Amino acid sequence: MADEGTATCIDILLAIILPPLGVFLKFGCQVEFWICLLLTIFGYLPGIIYAVYAITK
């Protein structure tokens, strides 16, 4: 449906702006969020790459 595509697009935009937030909205406070947070602390680009990967997988 169009709503699912729109939600994914918004999630990806949030993942680019603030990676942990996009992952948190998709998965909640699970291990994906903590991995993304750790990668974002170590470097913004690895956090973005992981967030987009986690959201689109």
mmCIF file of the N, C-alpha and C atoms, coordinates in Angstrom:
data_MODEL
# 
_entry.id   MODEL 
# 
loop_
_atom_site.group_PDB 
_atom_site.id 
_atom_site.type_symbol 
_atom_site.label_atom_id 
_atom_site.label_alt_id 
_atom_site.label_comp_id 
_atom_site.label_asym_id 
_atom_site.label_entity_id 
_atom_site.label_seq_id 
_atom_site.pdbx_PDB_ins_code 
_atom_site.Cartn_x 
_atom_site.Cartn_y 
_atom_site.Cartn_z 
_atom_site.occupancy 
_atom_site.B_iso_or_equiv 
_atom_site.pdbx_formal_charge 
_atom_site.auth_seq_id 
_atom_site.auth_comp_id 
_atom_site.auth_asym_id 
_atom_site.auth_atom_id 
_atom_site.pdbx_PDB_model_num 
ATOM 1   N N  . MET A 1 1  ? 0.824  -1.174 0.000  1.00 0.00 ? 1  MET A N  1 
ATOM 2   C CA . MET A 1 1  ? 0.000  0.000  0.000  1.00 0.00 ? 1  MET A CA 1 
ATOM 3   C C  . MET A 1 1  ? 0.878  1.251  0.000  1.00 0.00 ? 1  MET A C  1 
ATOM 4   N N  . ALA A 1 2  ? 0.294  2.363  -0.309 1.00 0.00 ? 2  ALA A N  1 
ATOM 5   C CA . ALA A 1 2  ? 1.028  3.621  -0.343 1.00 0.00 ? 2  ALA A CA 1 
ATOM 6   C C  . ALA A 1 2  ? 1.437  4.058  1.062  1.00 0.00 ? 2  ALA A C  1 
ATOM 7   N N  . ASP A 1 3  ? 0.630  3.717  2.059  1.00 0.00 ? 3  ASP A N  1 
ATOM 8   C CA . ASP A 1 3  ? 0.957  4.118  3.428  1.00 0.00 ? 3  ASP A CA 1 
ATOM 9   C C  . ASP A 1 3  ? 2.233  3.459  3.911  1.00 0.00 ? 3  ASP A C  1 
ATOM 10  N N  . GLU A 1 4  ? 2.445  2.199  3.543  1.00 0.00 ? 4  GLU A N  1 
ATOM 11  C CA . GLU A 1 4  ? 3.662  1.497  3.958  1.00 0.00 ? 4  GLU A CA 1 
ATOM 12  C C  . GLU A 1 4  ? 4.891  2.125  3.313  1.00 0.00 ? 4  GLU A C  1 
ATOM 13  N N  . GLY A 1 5  ? 4.792  2.490  2.038  1.00 0.00 ? 5  GLY A N  1 
ATOM 14  C CA . GLY A 1 5  ? 5.908  3.141  1.349  1.00 0.00 ? 5  GLY A CA 1 
ATOM 15  C C  . GLY A 1 5  ? 6.206  4.501  1.928  1.00 0.00 ? 5  GLY A C  1 
ATOM 16  N N  . THR A 1 6  ? 5.166  5.247  2.280  1.00 0.00 ? 6  THR A N  1 
ATOM 17  C CA . THR A 1 6  ? 5.350  6.556  2.881  1.00 0.00 ? 6  THR A CA 1 
ATOM 18  C C  . THR A 1 6  ? 5.996  6.435  4.255  1.00 0.00 ? 6  THR A C  1 
ATOM 19  N N  . ALA A 1 7  ? 5.558  5.459  5.026  1.00 0.00 ? 7  ALA A N  1 
ATOM 20  C CA . ALA A 1 7  ? 6.137  5.255  6.353  1.00 0.00 ? 7  ALA A CA 1 
ATOM 21  C C  . ALA A 1 7  ? 7.615  4.890  6.240  1.00 0.00 ? 7  ALA A C  1 
ATOM 22  N N  . THR A 1 8  ? 7.959  4.055  5.286  1.00 0.00 ? 8  THR A N  1 
ATOM 23  C CA . THR A 1 8  ? 9.358  3.682  5.104  1.00 0.00 ? 8  THR A CA 1 
ATOM 24  C C  . THR A 1 8  ? 10.185 4.883  4.673  1.00 0.00 ? 8  THR A C  1 
ATOM 25  N N  . CYS A 1 9  ? 9.634  5.712  3.805  1.00 0.00 ? 9  CYS A N  1 
ATOM 26  C CA . CYS A 1 9  ? 10.338 6.912  3.348  1.00 0.00 ? 9  CYS A CA 1 
ATOM 27  C C  . CYS A 1 9  ? 10.585 7.863  4.517  1.00 0.00 ? 9  CYS A C  1 
ATOM 28  N N  . ILE A 1 10 ? 9.596  8.053  5.358  1.00 0.00 ? 10 ILE A N  1 
ATOM 29  C CA . ILE A 1 10 ? 9.756  8.920  6.531  1.00 0.00 ? 10 ILE A CA 1 
ATOM 30  C C  . ILE A 1 10 ? 10.771 8.315  7.495  1.00 0.00 ? 10 ILE A C  1 
ATOM 31  N N  . ASP A 1 11 ? 10.725 6.997  7.681  1.00 0.00 ? 11 ASP A N  1 
ATOM 32  C CA . ASP A 1 11 ? 11.701 6.332  8.555  1.00 0.00 ? 11 ASP A CA 1 
ATOM 33  C C  . ASP A 1 11 ? 13.124 6.524  8.036  1.00 0.00 ? 11 ASP A C  1 
ATOM 34  N N  . ILE A 1 12 ? 13.300 6.427  6.735  1.00 0.00 ? 12 ILE A N  1 
ATOM 35  C CA . ILE A 1 12 ? 14.637 6.601  6.148  1.00 0.00 ? 12 ILE A CA 1 
ATOM 36  C C  . ILE A 1 12 ? 15.104 8.040  6.305  1.00 0.00 ? 12 ILE A C  1 
ATOM 37  N N  . LEU A 1 13 ? 14.216 8.995  6.107  1.00 0.00 ? 13 LEU A N  1 
ATOM 38  C CA . LEU A 1 13 ? 14.592 10.404 6.313  1.00 0.00 ? 13 LEU A CA 1 
ATOM 39  C C  . LEU A 1 13 ? 14.992 10.664 7.761  1.00 0.00 ? 13 LEU A C  1 
ATOM 40  N N  . LEU A 1 14 ? 14.232 10.100 8.696  1.00 0.00 ? 14 LEU A N  1 
ATOM 41  C CA . LEU A 1 14 ? 14.611 10.239 10.104 1.00 0.00 ? 14 LEU A CA 1 
ATOM 42  C C  . LEU A 1 14 ? 15.941 9.564  10.392 1.00 0.00 ? 14 LEU A C  1 
ATOM 43  N N  . ALA A 1 15 ? 16.192 8.440  9.726  1.00 0.00 ? 15 ALA A N  1 
ATOM 44  C CA . ALA A 1 15 ? 17.455 7.725  9.930  1.00 0.00 ? 15 ALA A CA 1 
ATOM 45  C C  . ALA A 1 15 ? 18.636 8.539  9.409  1.00 0.00 ? 15 ALA A C  1 
ATOM 46  N N  . ILE A 1 16 ? 18.418 9.341  8.389  1.00 0.00 ? 16 ILE A N  1 
ATOM 47  C CA . ILE A 1 16 ? 19.498 10.183 7.870  1.00 0.00 ? 16 ILE A CA 1 
ATOM 48  C C  . ILE A 1 16 ? 19.726 11.382 8.790  1.00 0.00 ? 16 ILE A C  1 
ATOM 49  N N  . ILE A 1 17 ? 18.648 11.964 9.289  1.00 0.00 ? 17 ILE A N  1 
ATOM 50  C CA . ILE A 1 17 ? 18.774 13.142 10.147 1.00 0.00 ? 17 ILE A CA 1 
ATOM 51  C C  . ILE A 1 17 ? 19.297 12.759 11.530 1.00 0.00 ? 17 ILE A C  1 
ATOM 52  N N  . LEU A 1 18 ? 18.660 11.764 12.147 1.00 0.00 ? 18 LEU A N  1 
ATOM 53  C CA . LEU A 1 18 ? 19.056 11.301 13.478 1.00 0.00 ? 18 LEU A CA 1 
ATOM 54  C C  . LEU A 1 18 ? 18.892 9.776  13.506 1.00 0.00 ? 18 LEU A C  1 
ATOM 55  N N  . PRO A 1 19 ? 19.957 9.051  13.198 1.00 0.00 ? 19 PRO A N  1 
ATOM 56  C CA . PRO A 1 19 ? 19.858 7.598  13.015 1.00 0.00 ? 19 PRO A CA 1 
ATOM 57  C C  . PRO A 1 19 ? 19.208 6.825  14.158 1.00 0.00 ? 19 PRO A C  1 
ATOM 58  N N  . PRO A 1 20 ? 19.565 7.058  15.421 1.00 0.00 ? 20 PRO A N  1 
ATOM 59  C CA . PRO A 1 20 ? 18.922 6.261  16.475 1.00 0.00 ? 20 PRO A CA 1 
ATOM 60  C C  . PRO A 1 20 ? 17.410 6.476  16.574 1.00 0.00 ? 20 PRO A C  1 
ATOM 61  N N  . LEU A 1 21 ? 16.945 7.673  16.243 1.00 0.00 ? 21 LEU A N  1 
ATOM 62  C CA . LEU A 1 21 ? 15.512 7.942  16.312 1.00 0.00 ? 21 LEU A CA 1 
ATOM 63  C C  . LEU A 1 21 ? 14.740 7.127  15.281 1.00 0.00 ? 21 LEU A C  1 
ATOM 64  N N  . GLY A 1 22 ? 15.257 7.057  14.064 1.00 0.00 ? 22 GLY A N  1 
ATOM 65  C CA . GLY A 1 22 ? 14.600 6.260  13.029 1.00 0.00 ? 22 GLY A CA 1 
ATOM 66  C C  . GLY A 1 22 ? 14.530 4.789  13.392 1.00 0.00 ? 22 GLY A C  1 
ATOM 67  N N  . VAL A 1 23 ? 15.602 4.267  13.953 1.00 0.00 ? 23 VAL A N  1 
ATOM 68  C CA . VAL A 1 23 ? 15.629 2.860  14.358 1.00 0.00 ? 23 VAL A CA 1 
ATOM 69  C C  . VAL A 1 23 ? 14.724 2.634  15.567 1.00 0.00 ? 23 VAL A C  1 
ATOM 70  N N  . PHE A 1 24 ? 14.700 3.587  16.496 1.00 0.00 ? 24 PHE A N  1 
ATOM 71  C CA . PHE A 1 24 ? 13.848 3.456  17.672 1.00 0.00 ? 24 PHE A CA 1 
ATOM 72  C C  . PHE A 1 24 ? 12.371 3.420  17.283 1.00 0.00 ? 24 PHE A C  1 
ATOM 73  N N  . LEU A 1 25 ? 11.968 4.258  16.343 1.00 0.00 ? 25 LEU A N  1 
ATOM 74  C CA . LEU A 1 25 ? 10.576 4.273  15.919 1.00 0.00 ? 25 LEU A CA 1 
ATOM 75  C C  . LEU A 1 25 ? 10.181 2.987  15.202 1.00 0.00 ? 25 LEU A C  1 
ATOM 76  N N  . LYS A 1 26 ? 11.140 2.335  14.573 1.00 0.00 ? 26 LYS A N  1 
ATOM 77  C CA . LYS A 1 26 ? 10.849 1.088  13.852 1.00 0.00 ? 26 LYS A CA 1 
ATOM 78  C C  . LYS A 1 26 ? 10.880 -0.128 14.784 1.00 0.00 ? 26 LYS A C  1 
ATOM 79  N N  . PHE A 1 27 ? 11.876 -0.210 15.671 1.00 0.00 ? 27 PHE A N  1 
ATOM 80  C CA . PHE A 1 27 ? 12.094 -1.411 16.472 1.00 0.00 ? 27 PHE A CA 1 
ATOM 81  C C  . PHE A 1 27 ? 11.845 -1.225 17.965 1.00 0.00 ? 27 PHE A C  1 
ATOM 82  N N  . GLY A 1 28 ? 11.757 -0.010 18.427 1.00 0.00 ? 28 GLY A N  1 
ATOM 83  C CA . GLY A 1 28 ? 11.653 0.218  19.865 1.00 0.00 ? 28 GLY A CA 1 
ATOM 84  C C  . GLY A 1 28 ? 13.029 0.119  20.504 1.00 0.00 ? 28 GLY A C  1 
ATOM 85  N N  . CYS A 1 29 ? 13.062 -0.221 21.771 1.00 0.00 ? 29 CYS A N  1 
ATOM 86  C CA . CYS A 1 29 ? 14.323 -0.258 22.515 1.00 0.00 ? 29 CYS A CA 1 
ATOM 87  C C  . CYS A 1 29 ? 14.919 -1.667 22.480 1.00 0.00 ? 29 CYS A C  1 
ATOM 88  N N  . GLN A 1 30 ? 15.093 -2.205 21.288 1.00 0.00 ? 30 GLN A N  1 
ATOM 89  C CA . GLN A 1 30 ? 15.689 -3.528 21.117 1.00 0.00 ? 30 GLN A CA 1 
ATOM 90  C C  . GLN A 1 30 ? 17.158 -3.370 20.765 1.00 0.00 ? 30 GLN A C  1 
ATOM 91  N N  . VAL A 1 31 ? 17.803 -4.465 20.459 1.00 0.00 ? 31 VAL A N  1 
ATOM 92  C CA . VAL A 1 31 ? 19.245 -4.465 20.225 1.00 0.00 ? 31 VAL A CA 1 
ATOM 93  C C  . VAL A 1 31 ? 19.615 -3.632 18.994 1.00 0.00 ? 31 VAL A C  1 
ATOM 94  N N  . GLU A 1 32 ? 18.742 -3.526 17.992 1.00 0.00 ? 32 GLU A N  1 
ATOM 95  C CA . GLU A 1 32 ? 19.034 -2.717 16.808 1.00 0.00 ? 32 GLU A CA 1 
ATOM 96  C C  . GLU A 1 32 ? 19.242 -1.247 17.186 1.00 0.00 ? 32 GLU A C  1 
ATOM 97  N N  . PHE A 1 33 ? 18.419 -0.761 18.114 1.00 0.00 ? 33 PHE A N  1 
ATOM 98  C CA . PHE A 1 33 ? 18.549 0.625  18.570 1.00 0.00 ? 33 PHE A CA 1 
ATOM 99  C C  . PHE A 1 33 ? 19.896 0.852  19.236 1.00 0.00 ? 33 PHE A C  1 
ATOM 100 N N  . TRP A 1 34 ? 20.304 -0.055 20.097 1.00 0.00 ? 34 TRP A N  1 
ATOM 101 C CA . TRP A 1 34 ? 21.555 0.125  20.835 1.00 0.00 ? 34 TRP A CA 1 
ATOM 102 C C  . TRP A 1 34 ? 22.768 0.042  19.912 1.00 0.00 ? 34 TRP A C  1 
ATOM 103 N N  . ILE A 1 35 ? 22.700 -0.843 18.924 1.00 0.00 ? 35 ILE A N  1 
ATOM 104 C CA . ILE A 1 35 ? 23.794 -0.918 17.941 1.00 0.00 ? 35 ILE A CA 1 
ATOM 105 C C  . ILE A 1 35 ? 23.889 0.394  17.171 1.00 0.00 ? 35 ILE A C  1 
ATOM 106 N N  . CYS A 1 36 ? 22.739 0.896  16.753 1.00 0.00 ? 36 CYS A N  1 
ATOM 107 C CA . CYS A 1 36 ? 22.722 2.152  16.002 1.00 0.00 ? 36 CYS A CA 1 
ATOM 108 C C  . CYS A 1 36 ? 23.228 3.312  16.854 1.00 0.00 ? 36 CYS A C  1 
ATOM 109 N N  . LEU A 1 37 ? 22.824 3.356  18.107 1.00 0.00 ? 37 LEU A N  1 
ATOM 110 C CA . LEU A 1 37 ? 23.281 4.419  18.997 1.00 0.00 ? 37 LEU A CA 1 
ATOM 111 C C  . LEU A 1 37 ? 24.793 4.370  19.180 1.00 0.00 ? 37 LEU A C  1 
ATOM 112 N N  . LEU A 1 38 ? 25.318 3.187  19.377 1.00 0.00 ? 38 LEU A N  1 
ATOM 113 C CA . LEU A 1 38 ? 26.761 3.024  19.551 1.00 0.00 ? 38 LEU A CA 1 
ATOM 114 C C  . LEU A 1 38 ? 27.516 3.430  18.283 1.00 0.00 ? 38 LEU A C  1 
ATOM 115 N N  . LEU A 1 39 ? 27.025 3.006  17.125 1.00 0.00 ? 39 LEU A N  1 
ATOM 116 C CA . LEU A 1 39 ? 27.681 3.382  15.878 1.00 0.00 ? 39 LEU A CA 1 
ATOM 117 C C  . LEU A 1 39 ? 27.592 4.884  15.625 1.00 0.00 ? 39 LEU A C  1 
ATOM 118 N N  . THR A 1 40 ? 26.495 5.498  16.006 1.00 0.00 ? 40 THR A N  1 
ATOM 119 C CA . THR A 1 40 ? 26.353 6.936  15.827 1.00 0.00 ? 40 THR A CA 1 
ATOM 120 C C  . THR A 1 40 ? 27.291 7.700  16.752 1.00 0.00 ? 40 THR A C  1 
ATOM 121 N N  . ILE A 1 41 ? 27.500 7.181  17.948 1.00 0.00 ? 41 ILE A N  1 
ATOM 122 C CA . ILE A 1 41 ? 28.450 7.822  18.866 1.00 0.00 ? 41 ILE A CA 1 
ATOM 123 C C  . ILE A 1 41 ? 29.867 7.731  18.301 1.00 0.00 ? 41 ILE A C  1 
ATOM 124 N N  . PHE A 1 42 ? 30.219 6.589  17.735 1.00 0.00 ? 42 PHE A N  1 
ATOM 125 C CA . PHE A 1 42 ? 31.558 6.423  17.160 1.00 0.00 ? 42 PHE A CA 1 
ATOM 126 C C  . PHE A 1 42 ? 31.743 7.216  15.877 1.00 0.00 ? 42 PHE A C  1 
ATOM 127 N N  . GLY A 1 43 ? 30.684 7.408  15.145 1.00 0.00 ? 43 GLY A N  1 
ATOM 128 C CA . GLY A 1 43 ? 30.755 8.179  13.906 1.00 0.00 ? 43 GLY A CA 1 
ATOM 129 C C  . GLY A 1 43 ? 29.375 8.307  13.297 1.00 0.00 ? 43 GLY A C  1 
ATOM 130 N N  . TYR A 1 44 ? 29.066 9.486  12.829 1.00 0.00 ? 44 TYR A N  1 
ATOM 131 C CA . TYR A 1 44 ? 27.727 9.749  12.316 1.00 0.00 ? 44 TYR A CA 1 
ATOM 132 C C  . TYR A 1 44 ? 27.418 8.898  11.080 1.00 0.00 ? 44 TYR A C  1 
ATOM 133 N N  . LEU A 1 45 ? 28.372 8.760  10.174 1.00 0.00 ? 45 LEU A N  1 
ATOM 134 C CA . LEU A 1 45 ? 28.153 8.010  8.935  1.00 0.00 ? 45 LEU A CA 1 
ATOM 135 C C  . LEU A 1 45 ? 27.888 6.524  9.182  1.00 0.00 ? 45 LEU A C  1 
ATOM 136 N N  . PRO A 1 46 ? 28.650 5.828  10.027 1.00 0.00 ? 46 PRO A N  1 
ATOM 137 C CA . PRO A 1 46 ? 28.298 4.427  10.305 1.00 0.00 ? 46 PRO A CA 1 
ATOM 138 C C  . PRO A 1 46 ? 26.905 4.273  10.910 1.00 0.00 ? 46 PRO A C  1 
ATOM 139 N N  . GLY A 1 47 ? 26.485 5.237  11.719 1.00 0.00 ? 47 GLY A N  1 
ATOM 140 C CA . GLY A 1 47 ? 25.144 5.201  12.283 1.00 0.00 ? 47 GLY A CA 1 
ATOM 141 C C  . GLY A 1 47 ? 24.079 5.316  11.217 1.00 0.00 ? 47 GLY A C  1 
ATOM 142 N N  . ILE A 1 48 ? 24.294 6.197  10.246 1.00 0.00 ? 48 ILE A N  1 
ATOM 143 C CA . ILE A 1 48 ? 23.342 6.360  9.143  1.00 0.00 ? 48 ILE A CA 1 
ATOM 144 C C  . ILE A 1 48 ? 23.280 5.095  8.304  1.00 0.00 ? 48 ILE A C  1 
ATOM 145 N N  . ILE A 1 49 ? 24.422 4.542  7.973  1.00 0.00 ? 49 ILE A N  1 
ATOM 146 C CA . ILE A 1 49 ? 24.458 3.339  7.133  1.00 0.00 ? 49 ILE A CA 1 
ATOM 147 C C  . ILE A 1 49 ? 23.730 2.192  7.822  1.00 0.00 ? 49 ILE A C  1 
ATOM 148 N N  . TYR A 1 50 ? 23.992 1.982  9.102  1.00 0.00 ? 50 TYR A N  1 
ATOM 149 C CA . TYR A 1 50 ? 23.330 0.897  9.813  1.00 0.00 ? 50 TYR A CA 1 
ATOM 150 C C  . TYR A 1 50 ? 21.833 1.152  9.952  1.00 0.00 ? 50 TYR A C  1 
ATOM 151 N N  . ALA A 1 51 ? 21.455 2.393  10.226 1.00 0.00 ? 51 ALA A N  1 
ATOM 152 C CA . ALA A 1 51 ? 20.035 2.711  10.396 1.00 0.00 ? 51 ALA A CA 1 
ATOM 153 C C  . ALA A 1 51 ? 19.257 2.447  9.114  1.00 0.00 ? 51 ALA A C  1 
ATOM 154 N N  . VAL A 1 52 ? 19.793 2.884  7.986  1.00 0.00 ? 52 VAL A N  1 
ATOM 155 C CA . VAL A 1 52 ? 19.112 2.645  6.709  1.00 0.00 ? 52 VAL A CA 1 
ATOM 156 C C  . VAL A 1 52 ? 19.050 1.147  6.421  1.00 0.00 ? 52 VAL A C  1 
ATOM 157 N N  . TYR A 1 53 ? 20.130 0.435  6.707  1.00 0.00 ? 53 TYR A N  1 
ATOM 158 C CA . TYR A 1 53 ? 20.133 -1.013 6.511  1.00 0.00 ? 53 TYR A CA 1 
ATOM 159 C C  . TYR A 1 53 ? 19.089 -1.700 7.398  1.00 0.00 ? 53 TYR A C  1 
ATOM 160 N N  . ALA A 1 54 ? 19.039 -1.329 8.670  1.00 0.00 ? 54 ALA A N  1 
ATOM 161 C CA . ALA A 1 54 ? 18.121 -1.962 9.602  1.00 0.00 ? 54 ALA A CA 1 
ATOM 162 C C  . ALA A 1 54 ? 16.658 -1.676 9.239  1.00 0.00 ? 54 ALA A C  1 
ATOM 163 N N  . ILE A 1 55 ? 16.389 -0.478 8.769  1.00 0.00 ? 55 ILE A N  1 
ATOM 164 C CA . ILE A 1 55 ? 15.016 -0.118 8.419  1.00 0.00 ? 55 ILE A CA 1 
ATOM 165 C C  . ILE A 1 55 ? 14.571 -0.810 7.131  1.00 0.00 ? 55 ILE A C  1 
ATOM 166 N N  . THR A 1 56 ? 15.457 -0.942 6.182  1.00 0.00 ? 56 THR A N  1 
ATOM 167 C CA . THR A 1 56 ? 15.055 -1.503 4.885  1.00 0.00 ? 56 THR A CA 1 
ATOM 168 C C  . THR A 1 56 ? 15.159 -3.021 4.804  1.00 0.00 ? 56 THR A C  1 
ATOM 169 N N  . LYS A 1 57 ? 15.801 -3.668 5.760  1.00 0.00 ? 57 LYS A N  1 
ATOM 170 C CA . LYS A 1 57 ? 15.921 -5.136 5.676  1.00 0.00 ? 57 LYS A CA 1 
ATOM 171 C C  . LYS A 1 57 ? 14.627 -5.850 5.947  1.00 0.00 ? 57 LYS A C  1 
# 
